């Protein structure tokens, strides 16, 4: 074995010492590991470029699952929805009551228990017996929501991928990157708006730069995204599981 000369040894030691002195949290080529090595490369981009890339990625596929909370008009909605261009299916919880939503093209169906229907707006003026009878009839059936009914506009947005993501994936204020993180075992780069007050978004560093986790501005909820591009069945409920009240729901 060829001995290492003393001059070569001193050079090696000095180089190692230089790396130890210079590394201050920033990755230096040859001194510490590059956190973007082996990734899709978006971690090397500016925050504005990352936001643009993830918006394009989200729009490039038809399907996604999102779950988490959305705060709107001082009301918190807990969502677990699967969405595609033709519609969506999943559950929404508000004020402790959970109901299922199903949309196929322009047809919207809502399924909930008697307690939900009994608490719907408009019940105050009805006799208790009439209210209970209507709620019992609606319970645990997919009720077709008429397009002219206020409930249609109220709930259809939860089933529309473009509507939901179009307003969610834009952070507010001055954008900046906020380091490397991990979401459900996937490496991410995080971008923020106004140091977090304008929202934060974790973007995948593996494969396509899909958005994986969003904290909305103004404490307006937190959502996670998964199953990008994974198809799922979407069919109208069977006739014996469906109630159609025509132009307007009896509770509206």
C-alpha positions as CSV (number, residue, x, y, z in Angstrom):
1,X,0.0,0.0,0.0
2,X,1.4,3.4,-1.0
3,X,1.9,5.6,2.0
4,X,0.2,9.0,2.1
5,X,2.7,11.8,2.0
6,X,2.7,14.3,4.8
7,X,1.9,17.2,2.4
8,X,-1.1,15.4,1.0
9,X,-2.3,14.5,4.6
10,X,-2.1,18.2,5.6
11,X,-4.1,19.3,2.6
12,X,-6.8,16.8,3.4
13,X,-7.0,17.9,7.0
14,X,-7.1,21.6,6.1
15,X,-9.9,21.0,3.5
16,X,-12.0,19.1,6.1
17,X,-11.4,21.9,8.6
18,X,-12.4,24.5,6.1
19,X,-15.7,22.7,5.5
20,X,-16.4,22.5,9.2
21,X,-15.8,26.2,9.6
22,X,-17.8,27.3,6.6
23,X,-20.9,25.2,7.0
24,X,-23.5,27.5,8.7
25,X,-26.7,25.8,7.7
26,X,-26.4,26.4,3.9
27,X,-25.5,23.5,1.7
28,X,-22.1,23.9,0.2
29,X,-20.9,21.8,-2.7
30,X,-18.5,19.2,-1.5
31,X,-19.0,20.1,2.2
32,X,-22.6,19.1,3.1
33,X,-25.4,17.3,1.4
34,X,-27.6,19.2,-1.1
35,X,-31.2,18.9,0.2
36,X,-32.4,19.1,-3.4
37,X,-30.2,16.3,-4.7
38,X,-32.3,13.5,-6.1
39,X,-35.5,15.6,-6.2
40,X,-37.6,17.0,-9.0
41,X,-35.6,20.2,-8.7
42,X,-38.4,22.7,-7.7
43,X,-36.6,23.3,-4.4
44,X,-34.0,25.3,-6.3
45,X,-36.6,27.7,-7.8
46,X,-38.0,31.0,-6.4
47,X,-41.2,30.9,-4.4
48,X,-43.1,32.5,-7.3
49,X,-41.9,29.8,-9.7
50,X,-42.7,27.0,-7.2
51,X,-46.3,28.4,-6.8
52,X,-46.7,28.6,-10.6
53,X,-45.3,25.0,-11.1
54,X,-47.6,23.5,-8.4
55,X,-50.7,25.3,-9.8
56,X,-49.9,23.9,-13.3
57,X,-49.3,20.4,-11.8
58,X,-52.7,20.5,-10.0
59,X,-54.4,21.5,-13.2
60,X,-52.8,18.9,-15.3
61,X,-54.7,15.9,-13.8
62,X,-58.4,15.3,-13.4
63,X,-58.6,13.7,-10.0
64,X,-57.5,14.4,-6.4
65,X,-58.5,13.7,-2.8
66,X,-58.6,16.5,-0.3
67,X,-59.4,16.4,3.3
68,X,-59.1,18.8,6.2
69,X,-60.9,22.0,7.3
70,X,-62.2,25.1,5.6
71,X,-63.4,28.1,7.6
72,X,-66.0,30.3,5.8
73,X,-68.4,32.9,7.2
74,X,-67.3,31.9,10.7
75,X,-68.4,28.3,10.1
76,X,-65.9,25.4,10.0
77,X,-66.4,22.7,7.5
78,X,-64.5,19.4,7.7
79,X,-64.1,17.9,4.2
80,X,-63.1,14.5,2.9
81,X,-63.8,14.7,-0.8
82,X,-62.6,12.9,-4.0
83,X,-62.9,15.1,-7.0
84,X,-62.7,14.8,-10.8
85,X,-63.9,16.8,-13.8
86,X,-67.3,15.0,-14.0
87,X,-68.1,15.6,-10.3
88,X,-67.1,14.5,-6.8
89,X,-68.1,12.4,-3.8
90,X,-67.3,12.5,-0.1
91,X,-68.4,13.8,3.3
92,X,-68.8,17.2,4.8
93,X,-69.2,17.9,8.6
94,X,-70.5,21.2,9.9
95,X,-71.8,22.0,13.4
96,X,-71.2,18.4,14.5
97,X,-73.4,16.9,11.7
98,X,-72.0,14.9,8.8
99,X,-73.6,14.6,5.4
100,X,-72.5,13.0,2.1
101,X,-72.3,14.9,-1.2
102,X,-72.4,13.3,-4.6
103,X,-72.3,15.2,-7.9
104,X,-72.4,13.6,-11.3
105,X,-72.2,16.3,-14.0
106,X,-74.8,18.9,-13.0
107,X,-76.8,16.6,-10.7
108,X,-76.2,17.1,-7.0
109,X,-77.3,14.6,-4.3
110,X,-77.2,15.0,-0.6
111,X,-77.4,12.2,2.0
112,X,-77.9,12.9,5.7
113,X,-79.6,11.7,8.8
114,X,-83.0,12.9,10.2
115,X,-81.2,15.1,12.6
116,X,-79.6,17.1,9.8
117,X,-82.8,17.6,8.0
118,X,-84.6,18.5,11.2
119,X,-82.1,21.4,11.8
120,X,-82.2,22.8,8.3
121,X,-83.2,26.4,7.9
122,X,-86.9,26.9,7.4
123,X,-88.1,24.4,9.9
124,X,-89.1,26.9,12.6
125,X,-92.4,27.7,11.0
126,X,-93.5,24.1,10.7
127,X,-95.4,22.0,13.2
128,X,-93.2,19.5,15.0
129,X,-95.0,16.5,13.6
130,X,-94.7,17.8,10.0
131,X,-91.0,18.5,10.5
132,X,-90.3,15.1,12.0
133,X,-92.2,13.4,9.2
134,X,-90.3,15.3,6.5
135,X,-86.9,14.6,8.2
136,X,-87.7,10.9,8.5
137,X,-88.6,10.6,4.9
138,X,-85.4,12.3,3.8
139,X,-83.1,10.5,6.2
140,X,-80.5,8.1,4.8
141,X,-81.6,8.6,1.2
142,X,-79.7,10.4,-1.5
143,X,-81.9,13.5,-2.0
144,X,-81.6,15.1,-5.4
145,X,-80.9,18.8,-4.8
146,X,-82.8,21.0,-7.3
147,X,-80.6,23.5,-9.2
148,X,-82.9,26.4,-8.2
149,X,-82.7,25.5,-4.5
150,X,-80.4,27.6,-2.2
151,X,-78.8,24.4,-1.0
152,X,-77.5,23.7,-4.5
153,X,-75.4,26.8,-4.7
154,X,-74.4,26.3,-1.0
155,X,-72.9,22.8,-1.5
156,X,-72.0,22.3,-5.1
157,X,-68.7,24.2,-4.7
158,X,-67.5,21.4,-2.4
159,X,-67.7,19.0,-5.3
160,X,-66.0,21.1,-8.0
161,X,-62.2,20.6,-8.3
162,X,-61.5,23.7,-10.3
163,X,-63.6,25.9,-8.0
164,X,-62.0,24.6,-4.8
165,X,-58.4,24.5,-6.0
166,X,-58.6,27.7,-8.0
167,X,-59.1,29.7,-4.9
168,X,-57.0,27.6,-2.5
169,X,-53.5,27.3,-4.2
170,X,-52.7,31.0,-4.3
171,X,-50.9,32.4,-1.3
172,X,-51.3,36.0,-0.3
173,X,-48.7,38.7,0.2
174,X,-44.9,38.4,-0.4
175,X,-43.8,34.9,-1.3
176,X,-40.8,33.2,0.2
177,X,-39.4,29.7,0.6
178,X,-39.4,28.2,4.1
179,X,-37.1,25.2,4.0
180,X,-37.4,21.6,3.3
181,X,-40.0,19.5,5.2
182,X,-41.9,16.2,4.9
183,X,-45.5,15.3,4.4
184,X,-46.8,11.8,4.8
185,X,-43.3,10.5,4.1
186,X,-42.7,12.6,1.0
187,X,-40.1,15.3,0.9
188,X,-41.5,18.8,0.3
189,X,-40.4,22.4,-0.2
190,X,-42.5,24.9,1.7
191,X,-43.5,28.3,0.4
192,X,-45.2,31.0,2.5
193,X,-47.1,34.3,1.9
194,X,-46.1,37.2,4.2
195,X,-44.0,34.9,6.4
196,X,-47.0,32.6,6.9
197,X,-49.8,35.0,7.6
198,X,-50.7,34.8,4.0
199,X,-50.7,31.0,4.1
200,X,-48.2,28.2,3.6
201,X,-48.0,25.5,1.0
202,X,-45.9,22.3,1.0
203,X,-45.0,21.1,-2.5
204,X,-43.7,17.6,-3.4
205,X,-40.1,17.3,-4.2
206,X,-40.6,13.8,-5.5
207,X,-42.0,13.2,-9.0
208,X,-44.6,15.8,-10.1
209,X,-44.6,18.9,-7.9
210,X,-48.1,18.5,-6.6
211,X,-49.4,20.5,-3.6
212,X,-49.5,18.2,-0.6
213,X,-50.5,20.4,2.4
214,X,-52.0,23.9,2.6
215,X,-52.5,26.1,5.6
216,X,-54.9,28.9,4.6
217,X,-54.3,32.5,5.3
218,X,-56.1,34.0,8.3
219,X,-56.5,30.7,10.1
220,X,-59.1,29.7,7.5
221,X,-58.3,26.0,7.6
222,X,-55.8,23.3,6.7
223,X,-56.1,20.9,3.9
224,X,-54.0,17.9,2.7
225,X,-54.0,16.7,-0.9
226,X,-53.4,13.1,-2.1
227,X,-54.3,10.5,-4.8
228,X,-53.4,13.0,-7.6
229,X,-54.4,11.4,-10.9
230,X,-55.9,8.3,-9.2
231,X,-59.3,7.6,-10.8
232,X,-62.3,6.5,-8.9
233,X,-65.9,5.4,-9.7
234,X,-68.5,8.1,-9.9
235,X,-72.1,7.0,-10.5
236,X,-75.6,8.3,-9.7
237,X,-77.2,6.5,-6.8
238,X,-79.7,3.8,-7.5
239,X,-83.4,4.8,-7.9
240,X,-84.5,3.0,-4.8
241,X,-81.8,5.0,-2.8
242,X,-82.9,8.4,-4.3
243,X,-85.6,10.9,-3.5
244,X,-86.4,13.7,-5.9
245,X,-88.5,16.6,-4.6
246,X,-88.7,18.5,-7.9
247,X,-88.0,22.2,-7.9
248,X,-87.3,22.8,-4.2
249,X,-86.5,20.9,-1.1
250,X,-89.2,21.0,1.6
251,X,-86.8,22.5,4.1
252,X,-85.6,25.5,2.0
